[in-house]
Amino acid sequence: SFQGSQGRAYLFNSVVNVGCGPAEERVLLTGLHAVADIYCENCKTTLGWKYEHAFESSQKYKEGKFIIELAHMIKDNGWE
């Protein structure tokens, strides 16, 4: 039940083949967070962000995790 800037998104513990930009503070739907945009290492498309720091205690579980927006996911080999 996560939202990205382009709609539905998913929270991941780890990701592969992505680069990470510099962290910046942003006010998201769940409050103030320090996040860094993540992008595809191959095509450089921004995919979502990494939670570097959550300022509210109820959001601390997101720290170190990644959001990838559904709009940037590709179904391949029967994956759903």
TITIKOL-288871 format. One line per 8 residues: their letters; for each residue x, y, z of C-alpha. Coordinates in Angstrom, 3 decimals, padded with zeros to 6 digits, always signed. Layout:
<nodes>
A> X/Y/Z  ... .
</nodes>
This chain:
<nodes>
SFQGSQGR> +000.000/+000.000/+000.000  +002.816/+002.418/-000.858  +002.486/+005.400/-003.176  +005.143/+006.834/-005.458  +004.962/+010.013/-007.500  +003.457/+008.004/-010.384  +001.048/+005.806/-008.421  +001.361/+002.467/-006.684 .
AYLFNSVV> +004.778/+001.404/-005.409  +006.411/-001.466/-003.512  +008.816/-001.487/-000.576  +011.889/-003.749/-000.909  +014.578/-004.751/+001.581  +017.184/-004.901/-001.168  +017.517/-004.184/-004.881  +020.106/-004.992/-007.549 .
NVGCGPAE> +021.462/-003.138/-010.566  +020.498/+000.288/-009.260  +022.504/+003.383/-008.478  +021.743/+005.824/-005.692  +021.782/+009.613/-005.844  +022.447/+012.014/-002.977  +020.075/+012.041/-000.005  +017.710/+014.969/+000.488 .
ERVLLTGL> +014.887/+015.735/+002.893  +011.377/+015.402/+001.452  +007.926/+015.628/+002.939  +006.122/+012.471/+001.794  +002.609/+011.250/+002.573  +003.900/+009.709/+005.817  +005.936/+012.705/+006.959  +009.466/+014.038/+006.649 .
HAVADIYC> +012.126/+011.594/+005.408  +015.678/+011.791/+004.096  +015.572/+009.893/+000.790  +017.886/+009.288/-002.150  +016.576/+008.668/-005.667  +017.489/+005.292/-007.132  +017.974/+004.685/-010.834  +018.605/+001.821/-013.253 .
ENCKTTLG> +022.356/+001.305/-013.728  +021.746/+000.405/-017.375  +019.341/+003.073/-018.710  +019.616/+005.633/-015.850  +015.815/+005.874/-015.458  +014.715/+006.951/-011.972  +012.848/+004.016/-010.420  +012.007/+005.271/-006.943 .
WKYEHAFE> +014.005/+006.082/-003.828  +015.870/+004.715/-000.822  +014.830/+005.716/+002.687  +017.980/+006.966/+004.397  +016.340/+008.385/+007.536  +012.812/+008.641/+008.929  +012.178/+011.503/+011.318  +009.036/+009.975/+012.874 .
SSQKYKEG> +009.452/+006.942/+015.123  +006.517/+005.115/+013.498  +008.327/+005.254/+010.145  +011.756/+003.983/+011.289  +011.068/+000.522/+009.800  +011.567/+002.048/+006.325  +015.172/+003.117/+006.922  +017.578/+001.427/+004.534 .
KFIIELAH> +014.730/+000.088/+002.362  +013.772/+000.935/-001.200  +010.610/+002.070/-002.979  +010.176/+001.088/-006.618  +007.164/+002.436/-008.483  +004.976/-000.094/-010.279  +005.108/+002.111/-013.400  +008.810/+001.202/-013.727 .
MIKDNGWE> +008.451/-002.564/-013.291  +008.437/-004.840/-016.322  +006.697/-008.214/-016.352  +009.067/-010.816/-017.755  +009.156/-014.643/-017.804  +005.705/-014.985/-016.246  +006.456/-012.792/-013.229  +003.393/-011.073/-011.764 .
</nodes>
